[in-house]
Amino acid sequence: MSDRTMPPWEPPLAADEQTHLLAMLERLRATFRWKADGLDEHGLRTTIGPSTLTIGGLLKHLAGVEATKFTWFAFGADPGEPWRSVDWEAEPDWDFTSAADNLPEELYELYDRSVEQSRRALLRAIGEGGLDQAVQLADDEGDHASLRRLVCDVIEEYGRHTGHCDLLREAVDGRVGEDPPWEWNPPWFRDAR
């Protein structure tokens, strides 16, 4: 970028693996949040064709991914409400379907709070044991995933759902683009400008 500094969510051009993984996660968080930003109830509940997927459902789902991945799945820690009380076996799509019961400000606040708590939990875990540490999540043979694997899983989750959000947002109001515009920053960076 010419004479301006990079936006805070832009990954560095060159760095070590951990820095790149965390920066890519931040970039995806920011891009998703921009795609979902500023919608009313109608915008958050808009569907395309036969799909029931909504931006509101994606906000709540990714809030759940953020709230549970680096707590519950990583270390068996309590992810807090509303995630703790959901009967996931009875309602495996609860996060997607229950979003219609939330007001826009509730969904944005839930997502933003989950991202901030997830970021703190992940950085604390990296500080205590690095990306190579084994986490609670294991396969049927008892082989445990590494924290690195969970970070990659969250990056993959954002990649998939940011693409979904691209299509939904374009249907709502025509917003398109790969990255947020220079002037925009997610709520967690707005105070840093």
Accessible surface in RSA format (square Angstrom, percent):
REM  Atomic radii and reference values for relative SASA: ProtOr
REM  Chains: A
REM  Algorithm: Lee & Richards
REM  Probe-radius: 1.40
REM  Slices: 20
REM RES _ NUM      All-atoms   Total-Side   Main-Chain    Non-polar    All polar
REM                ABS   REL    ABS   REL    ABS   REL    ABS   REL    ABS   REL
RES MET A   1   126.84  65.7  61.34  40.6  65.50 156.0  75.71  64.4  51.13  67.7
RES SER A   2   111.14  93.9  62.92  84.0  48.22 111.1  62.75 133.6  48.40  67.8
RES ASP A   3   135.56  95.0  96.34  95.9  39.22  92.7  49.11 115.6  86.46  86.2
RES ARG A   4   118.45  49.7 103.37  52.7  15.09  35.9  43.59  59.6  74.86  45.4
RES THR A   5   112.83  80.2 103.12 104.5   9.71  23.1  86.28 115.9  26.54  40.1
RES MET A   6    78.18  40.5  63.19  41.8  14.99  35.7  55.79  47.4  22.39  29.7
RES PRO A   7     5.09   3.7   1.81   1.7   3.27  11.9   2.64   2.2   2.45  15.2
RES PRO A   8    63.23  46.1  30.22  27.6  33.01 120.0  42.68  35.2  20.55 127.7
RES TRP A   9     7.61   3.1   5.83   2.8   1.78   4.2   6.90   3.7   0.72   1.2
RES GLU A  10    45.96  26.4  31.28  23.7  14.68  34.9   3.56   6.9  42.40  34.6
RES PRO A  11    11.79   8.6   9.71   8.8   2.09   7.6   9.71   8.0   2.09  13.0
RES PRO A  12    51.56  37.6  35.82  32.7  15.73  57.2  46.74  38.6   4.82  30.0
RES LEU A  13   167.84  93.5 134.02  95.9  33.82  85.0 136.52  95.9  31.32  84.3
RES ALA A  14    88.61  81.5  63.02  97.3  25.59  58.2  66.49  93.6  22.12  58.6
RES ALA A  15    47.07  43.3   9.06  14.0  38.02  86.5  25.51  35.9  21.56  57.1
RES ASP A  16    88.61  62.1  74.58  74.2  14.04  33.2  50.01 117.7  38.61  38.5
RES GLU A  17    91.11  52.3  77.33  58.5  13.78  32.8  50.39  97.5  40.72  33.2
RES GLN A  18    68.16  38.1  66.39  48.5   1.77   4.2  12.04  25.6  56.13  42.6
RES THR A  19    54.86  39.0  50.34  51.0   4.52  10.8  34.64  46.5  20.23  30.6
RES HIS A  20    61.56  33.6  60.06  41.7   1.50   3.8  42.39  43.7  19.17  22.3
RES LEU A  21    29.37  16.4  29.08  20.8   0.29   0.7  29.37  20.6   0.00   0.0
RES LEU A  22    31.46  17.5  30.42  21.8   1.04   2.6  30.66  21.5   0.80   2.2
RES ALA A  23    18.49  17.0  12.18  18.8   6.32  14.4  17.76  25.0   0.74   2.0
RES MET A  24    74.35  38.5  74.35  49.2   0.00   0.0  65.03  55.3   9.32  12.3
RES LEU A  25     1.07   0.6   1.07   0.8   0.00   0.0   1.07   0.7   0.00   0.0
RES GLU A  26    27.44  15.8  27.44  20.8   0.00   0.0  22.44  43.4   5.00   4.1
RES ARG A  27    49.40  20.7  49.40  25.2   0.00   0.0   6.43   8.8  42.97  26.0
RES LEU A  28    31.05  17.3  31.05  22.2   0.00   0.0  31.05  21.8   0.00   0.0
RES ARG A  29     2.72   1.1   2.72   1.4   0.00   0.0   0.00   0.0   2.72   1.6
RES ALA A  30     0.00   0.0   0.00   0.0   0.00   0.0   0.00   0.0   0.00   0.0
RES THR A  31     9.16   6.5   9.16   9.3   0.00   0.0   7.31   9.8   1.84   2.8
RES PHE A  32     0.00   0.0   0.00   0.0   0.00   0.0   0.00   0.0   0.00   0.0
RES ARG A  33    10.70   4.5  10.70   5.5   0.00   0.0   0.00   0.0  10.70   6.5
RES TRP A  34    16.03   6.4  16.03   7.8   0.00   0.0  12.28   6.5   3.75   6.1
RES LYS A  35     2.91   1.4   2.91   1.8   0.00   0.0   0.81   0.7   2.11   2.2
RES ALA A  36     0.00   0.0   0.00   0.0   0.00   0.0   0.00   0.0   0.00   0.0
RES ASP A  37    26.83  18.8  26.06  25.9   0.76   1.8   0.06   0.1  26.77  26.7
RES GLY A  38    65.80  81.1   0.00   N/A  65.80  81.1  35.33  97.0  30.47  68.2
RES LEU A  39    16.37   9.1   9.31   6.7   7.06  17.8  11.00   7.7   5.37  14.4
RES ASP A  40    92.83  65.0  84.69  84.3   8.15  19.3  42.23  99.4  50.60  50.5
RES GLU A  41    66.95  38.4  64.85  49.1   2.10   5.0  21.93  42.4  45.02  36.8
RES HIS A  42   138.97  76.0 129.59  90.1   9.38  24.0  89.73  92.5  49.24  57.3
RES GLY A  43     1.27   1.6   0.00   N/A   1.27   1.6   1.12   3.1   0.15   0.3
RES LEU A  44     3.95   2.2   3.40   2.4   0.56   1.4   3.40   2.4   0.56   1.5
RES ARG A  45   101.20  42.5  88.32  45.0  12.88  30.7  39.29  53.7  61.91  37.5
RES THR A  46    25.84  18.4  18.73  19.0   7.12  17.0  25.33  34.0   0.51   0.8
RES THR A  47    63.43  45.1  43.81  44.4  19.62  46.8  16.30  21.9  47.13  71.2
RES ILE A  48    72.74  41.4  67.04  49.9   5.70  13.7  70.09  50.5   2.65   7.2
RES GLY A  49    62.53  77.1   0.00   N/A  62.53  77.1  33.92  93.1  28.61  64.1
RES PRO A  50   143.40 104.5 108.89  99.3  34.50 125.4 122.42 101.1  20.98 130.4
RES SER A  51    54.96  46.4  41.28  55.1  13.68  31.5  40.59  86.4  14.37  20.1
RES THR A  52   124.26  88.4 107.29 108.8  16.97  40.4  74.49 100.1  49.77  75.2
RES LEU A  53    40.66  22.6  36.17  25.9   4.49  11.3  39.58  27.8   1.08   2.9
RES THR A  54    20.68  14.7  19.60  19.9   1.08   2.6  14.23  19.1   6.45   9.8
RES ILE A  55     0.38   0.2   0.38   0.3   0.00   0.0   0.38   0.3   0.00   0.0
RES GLY A  56     1.80   2.2   0.00   N/A   1.80   2.2   1.80   4.9   0.00   0.0
RES GLY A  57     0.65   0.8   0.00   N/A   0.65   0.8   0.65   1.8   0.00   0.0
RES LEU A  58     0.00   0.0   0.00   0.0   0.00   0.0   0.00   0.0   0.00   0.0
RES LEU A  59     0.02   0.0   0.00   0.0   0.02   0.0   0.00   0.0   0.02   0.0
RES LYS A  60     9.79   4.8   9.39   5.8   0.40   1.0   1.71   1.5   8.08   8.6
RES HIS A  61    26.45  14.5  26.19  18.2   0.26   0.7  25.41  26.2   1.04   1.2
RES LEU A  62     0.00   0.0   0.00   0.0   0.00   0.0   0.00   0.0   0.00   0.0
RES ALA A  63     0.07   0.1   0.07   0.1   0.00   0.0   0.07   0.1   0.00   0.0
RES GLY A  64     6.08   7.5   0.00   N/A   6.08   7.5   6.00  16.5   0.07   0.2
RES VAL A  65    16.86  11.1  13.66  12.4   3.20   7.7  15.80  13.7   1.06   2.9
RES GLU A  66     1.26   0.7   0.00   0.0   1.26   3.0   0.09   0.2   1.17   1.0
RES ALA A  67     8.90   8.2   2.90   4.5   6.00  13.7   7.83  11.0   1.07   2.8
RES THR A  68    12.59   9.0  12.59  12.8   0.00   0.0   6.23   8.4   6.36   9.6
RES LYS A  69    34.78  17.0  34.78  21.3   0.00   0.0   6.75   6.1  28.03  29.9
RES PHE A  70     2.80   1.4   0.24   0.2   2.55   6.6   0.24   0.1   2.55   7.3
RES THR A  71    28.17  20.0  27.57  28.0   0.59   1.4  28.17  37.8   0.00   0.0
RES TRP A  72    91.04  36.5  91.01  44.1   0.03   0.1  60.92  32.5  30.12  48.9
RES PHE A  73    79.62  39.8  77.30  47.9   2.32   6.0  79.51  48.2   0.10   0.3
RES ALA A  74     0.35   0.3   0.00   0.0   0.35   0.8   0.00   0.0   0.35   0.9
RES PHE A  75    87.81  43.9  59.97  37.1  27.84  72.4  63.85  38.7  23.96  68.6
RES GLY A  76    40.79  50.3   0.00   N/A  40.79  50.3   7.86  21.6  32.93  73.8
RES ALA A  77    46.36  42.6  36.50  56.3   9.86  22.4  45.36  63.9   1.00   2.6
RES ASP A  78    87.84  61.5  57.13  56.9  30.71  72.6  41.78  98.3  46.06  45.9
RES PRO A  79    22.71  16.6   7.28   6.6  15.43  56.1   9.71   8.0  13.00  80.8
RES GLY A  80    18.60  22.9   0.00   N/A  18.60  22.9  18.50  50.8   0.10   0.2
RES GLU A  81    84.86  48.7  66.38  50.2  18.48  44.0  53.87 104.2  30.98  25.3
RES PRO A  82    39.64  28.9  36.90  33.6   2.74  10.0  38.60  31.9   1.05   6.5
RES TRP A  83     3.45   1.4   3.44   1.7   0.01   0.0   0.45   0.2   3.00   4.9
RES ARG A  84   126.65  53.2 104.03  53.0  22.61  53.8  53.99  73.8  72.66  44.0
RES SER A  85    85.14  71.9  49.76  66.4  35.38  81.5  42.56  90.6  42.57  59.6
RES VAL A  86    21.24  14.0   4.31   3.9  16.93  40.8   9.83   8.5  11.41  30.9
RES ASP A  87    82.35  57.7  73.09  72.7   9.26  21.9  33.92  79.8  48.43  48.3
RES TRP A  88    71.45  28.7  64.51  31.2   6.94  16.3  63.88  34.1   7.57  12.3
RES GLU A  89   172.30  98.9 141.43 107.0  30.87  73.5  61.66 119.3 110.64  90.3
RES ALA A  90    71.97  66.2  35.59  54.9  36.38  82.8  46.44  65.4  25.53  67.6
RES GLU A  91    86.74  49.8  82.34  62.3   4.40  10.5  29.66  57.4  57.08  46.6
RES PRO A  92    92.74  67.6  76.01  69.3  16.73  60.8  77.55  64.0  15.20  94.5
RES ASP A  93    81.66  57.2  80.26  79.9   1.40   3.3  14.04  33.1  67.62  67.4
RES TRP A  94    42.30  17.0  41.27  20.0   1.03   2.4  21.44  11.4  20.86  33.8
RES ASP A  95     9.80   6.9   9.80   9.8   0.00   0.0   0.00   0.0   9.80   9.8
RES PHE A  96    53.02  26.5  44.43  27.5   8.59  22.3  44.46  27.0   8.56  24.5
RES THR A  97    93.18  66.3  73.76  74.8  19.42  46.3  68.94  92.6  24.24  36.6
RES SER A  98    13.11  11.1   9.45  12.6   3.65   8.4  13.11  27.9   0.00   0.0
RES ALA A  99     3.42   3.1   1.15   1.8   2.27   5.2   1.43   2.0   1.99   5.3
RES ALA A 100    52.44  48.2  42.57  65.7   9.88  22.5  44.04  62.0   8.41  22.3
RES ASP A 101   124.40  87.1  89.97  89.5  34.43  81.4  33.87  79.7  90.53  90.3
RES ASN A 102    33.43  23.1  29.99  29.0   3.44   8.3   0.57   1.4  32.86  31.8
RES LEU A 103    81.03  45.1  80.98  57.9   0.05   0.1  80.98  56.9   0.05   0.1
RES PRO A 104    18.06  13.2  18.06  16.5   0.00   0.0  18.06  14.9   0.00   0.0
RES GLU A 105   110.20  63.3 102.03  77.2   8.17  19.4  62.96 121.8  47.24  38.6
RES GLU A 106    80.52  46.2  72.77  55.1   7.75  18.5  33.72  65.2  46.80  38.2
RES LEU A 107     2.96   1.6   2.43   1.7   0.53   1.3   2.55   1.8   0.41   1.1
RES TYR A 108    25.79  12.0  25.79  14.7   0.00   0.0  25.79  19.4   0.00   0.0
RES GLU A 109    90.35  51.9  85.00  64.3   5.34  12.7  55.48 107.3  34.87  28.5
RES LEU A 110    15.34   8.5  15.34  11.0   0.00   0.0  15.34  10.8   0.00   0.0
RES TYR A 111     0.00   0.0   0.00   0.0   0.00   0.0   0.00   0.0   0.00   0.0
RES ASP A 112    29.57  20.7  26.47  26.3   3.10   7.3  17.67  41.6  11.90  11.9
RES ARG A 113    91.56  38.4  84.42  43.0   7.14  17.0  45.72  62.5  45.84  27.8
RES SER A 114     2.46   2.1   2.42   3.2   0.03   0.1   0.03   0.1   2.42   3.4
RES VAL A 115     0.00   0.0   0.00   0.0   0.00   0.0   0.00   0.0   0.00   0.0
RES GLU A 116    60.68  34.8  60.68  45.9   0.00   0.0  32.21  62.3  28.46  23.2
RES GLN A 117    80.92  45.2  77.23  56.4   3.68   8.8  24.38  51.9  56.54  42.9
RES SER A 118     2.93   2.5   0.00   0.0   2.93   6.8   2.57   5.5   0.37   0.5
RES ARG A 119    38.99  16.4  38.57  19.7   0.42   1.0  32.50  44.4   6.49   3.9
RES ARG A 120   122.29  51.3 117.51  59.9   4.78  11.4  56.48  77.2  65.81  39.9
RES ALA A 121     9.32   8.6   6.62  10.2   2.71   6.2   6.67   9.4   2.65   7.0
RES LEU A 122     3.48   1.9   3.48   2.5   0.00   0.0   3.48   2.4   0.00   0.0
RES LEU A 123    93.21  51.9  84.65  60.6   8.56  21.5  85.05  59.7   8.15  21.9
RES ARG A 124   138.89  58.3 127.45  65.0  11.44  27.2  57.15  78.1  81.73  49.5
RES ALA A 125     5.76   5.3   2.53   3.9   3.23   7.3   5.44   7.7   0.32   0.9
RES ILE A 126    18.42  10.5  12.39   9.2   6.03  14.5  12.39   8.9   6.03  16.4
RES GLY A 127    69.36  85.5   0.00   N/A  69.36  85.5  36.22  99.4  33.14  74.2
RES GLU A 128   138.09  79.3  98.95  74.9  39.14  93.2  47.93  92.7  90.16  73.6
RES GLY A 129    38.42  47.4   0.00   N/A  38.42  47.4  22.70  62.3  15.72  35.2
RES GLY A 130    24.91  30.7   0.00   N/A  24.91  30.7  22.47  61.7   2.43   5.4
RES LEU A 131     9.67   5.4   5.28   3.8   4.39  11.0   5.28   3.7   4.39  11.8
RES ASP A 132   107.36  75.2  87.46  87.0  19.90  47.1  35.34  83.2  72.02  71.8
RES GLN A 133    40.86  22.9  30.07  22.0  10.79  25.7  23.95  51.0  16.91  12.8
RES ALA A 134    71.16  65.4  47.33  73.0  23.83  54.2  49.17  69.2  22.00  58.3
RES VAL A 135     4.73   3.1   0.00   0.0   4.73  11.4   3.01   2.6   1.73   4.7
RES GLN A 136    95.79  53.6  81.76  59.8  14.03  33.4  35.43  75.4  60.36  45.8
RES LEU A 137    63.25  35.2  58.97  42.2   4.28  10.8  63.25  44.4   0.00   0.0
RES ALA A 138    43.06  39.6  13.70  21.1  29.36  66.8  16.67  23.5  26.39  69.9
RES ASP A 139    73.08  51.2  53.42  53.2  19.67  46.5  41.52  97.7  31.57  31.5
RES ASP A 140   149.42 104.7 110.40 109.9  39.02  92.3  32.66  76.9 116.76 116.5
RES GLU A 141   141.66  81.3 105.49  79.8  36.17  86.1  60.64 117.3  81.02  66.1
RES GLY A 142    44.78  55.2   0.00   N/A  44.78  55.2  28.93  79.4  15.85  35.5
RES ASP A 143    93.99  65.8  85.48  85.1   8.51  20.1  27.24  64.1  66.75  66.6
RES HIS A 144   103.83  56.7  73.37  51.0  30.46  77.9  48.38  49.9  55.44  64.5
RES ALA A 145    20.58  18.9   9.43  14.5  11.15  25.4  19.71  27.8   0.86   2.3
RES SER A 146    30.37  25.7  26.64  35.6   3.73   8.6  18.93  40.3  11.45  16.0
RES LEU A 147     0.00   0.0   0.00   0.0   0.00   0.0   0.00   0.0   0.00   0.0
RES ARG A 148    66.66  28.0  66.66  34.0   0.00   0.0  32.65  44.6  34.01  20.6
RES ARG A 149   139.30  58.5 135.55  69.1   3.75   8.9  35.95  49.1 103.35  62.6
RES LEU A 150     0.00   0.0   0.00   0.0   0.00   0.0   0.00   0.0   0.00   0.0
RES VAL A 151     0.00   0.0   0.00   0.0   0.00   0.0   0.00   0.0   0.00   0.0
RES CYS A 152    51.57  39.0  46.73  52.1   4.84  11.4  21.29  53.9  30.28  32.6
RES ASP A 153    33.32  23.3  30.69  30.5   2.63   6.2  10.96  25.8  22.36  22.3
RES VAL A 154     0.08   0.1   0.00   0.0   0.08   0.2   0.08   0.1   0.00   0.0
RES ILE A 155    30.57  17.4  29.99  22.3   0.58   1.4  29.99  21.6   0.58   1.6
RES GLU A 156    91.95  52.8  82.17  62.2   9.78  23.3  59.29 114.7  32.66  26.7
RES GLU A 157    29.83  17.1  29.83  22.6   0.00   0.0   1.37   2.7  28.46  23.2
RES TYR A 158     0.00   0.0   0.00   0.0   0.00   0.0   0.00   0.0   0.00   0.0
RES GLY A 159    39.05  48.2   0.00   N/A  39.05  48.2  25.69  70.5  13.37  29.9
RES ARG A 160   107.40  45.1  91.24  46.5  16.16  38.5  50.18  68.6  57.23  34.7
RES HIS A 161    11.37   6.2  11.37   7.9   0.00   0.0   9.90  10.2   1.47   1.7
RES THR A 162    11.31   8.0  11.31  11.5   0.00   0.0  11.31  15.2   0.00   0.0
RES GLY A 163    30.68  37.8   0.00   N/A  30.68  37.8  27.45  75.3   3.24   7.2
RES HIS A 164    60.46  33.0  58.17  40.4   2.29   5.9  33.06  34.1  27.40  31.9
RES CYS A 165     0.00   0.0   0.00   0.0   0.00   0.0   0.00   0.0   0.00   0.0
RES ASP A 166    51.33  36.0  48.94  48.7   2.39   5.7  17.56  41.3  33.77  33.7
RES LEU A 167   114.33  63.7 111.60  79.8   2.72   6.8 112.21  78.8   2.11   5.7
RES LEU A 168     7.26   4.0   7.26   5.2   0.00   0.0   7.26   5.1   0.00   0.0
RES ARG A 169     8.20   3.4   8.20   4.2   0.00   0.0   0.00   0.0   8.20   5.0
RES GLU A 170    91.22  52.4  82.45  62.4   8.78  20.9  18.24  35.3  72.99  59.6
RES ALA A 171    59.93  55.1  21.03  32.5  38.90  88.5  32.99  46.5  26.95  71.4
RES VAL A 172    38.85  25.6   9.36   8.5  29.49  71.1  12.70  11.0  26.15  70.9
RES ASP A 173    83.97  58.8  44.56  44.3  39.41  93.2  39.89  93.9  44.08  44.0
RES GLY A 174    41.90  51.7   0.00   N/A  41.90  51.7  25.42  69.8  16.48  36.9
RES ARG A 175    69.06  29.0  59.14  30.1   9.93  23.6  18.16  24.8  50.91  30.9
RES VAL A 176    91.11  60.0  74.05  67.0  17.05  41.1  75.26  65.4  15.85  43.0
RES GLY A 177    36.96  45.6   0.00   N/A  36.96  45.6  28.27  77.6   8.69  19.5
RES GLU A 178   139.49  80.1 117.58  89.0  21.91  52.2  54.63 105.7  84.86  69.3
RES ASP A 179    46.83  32.8  34.45  34.3  12.38  29.3  12.31  29.0  34.52  34.4
RES PRO A 180     6.39   4.7   0.00   0.0   6.39  23.2   0.00   0.0   6.39  39.7
RES PRO A 181    58.05  42.3  46.54  42.4  11.51  41.8  58.00  47.9   0.05   0.3
RES TRP A 182    48.36  19.4  38.86  18.8   9.50  22.3  28.95  15.4  19.41  31.5
RES GLU A 183   128.66  73.9 108.55  82.1  20.11  47.9  66.44 128.5  62.22  50.8
RES TRP A 184    32.70  13.1  28.10  13.6   4.60  10.8  32.55  17.4   0.15   0.2
RES ASN A 185     3.78   2.6   1.20   1.2   2.58   6.2   1.07   2.6   2.71   2.6
RES PRO A 186     0.00   0.0   0.00   0.0   0.00   0.0   0.00   0.0   0.00   0.0
RES PRO A 187    37.28  27.2  25.48  23.2  11.80  42.9  26.45  21.8  10.83  67.3
RES TRP A 188    45.67  18.3  11.47   5.6  34.20  80.3  22.21  11.8  23.46  38.1
RES PHE A 189    36.03  18.0  36.03  22.3   0.00   0.0  36.03  21.8   0.00   0.0
RES ARG A 190   104.70  44.0  89.13  45.4  15.56  37.1  48.21  65.9  56.49  34.2
RES ASP A 191   144.95 101.5 112.63 112.1  32.32  76.4  41.45  97.6 103.50 103.2
RES ALA A 192    81.17  74.6  39.79  61.4  41.38  94.1  51.11  72.0  30.06  79.6
RES ARG A 193   142.55  59.9  74.94  38.2  67.61 161.0  67.76  92.6  74.79  45.3
END  Absolute sums over single chains surface
CHAIN  1 A     9975.3       7662.3       2313.0       5591.9       4383.3
END  Absolute sums over all chains
TOTAL          9975.3       7662.3       2313.0       5591.9       4383.3
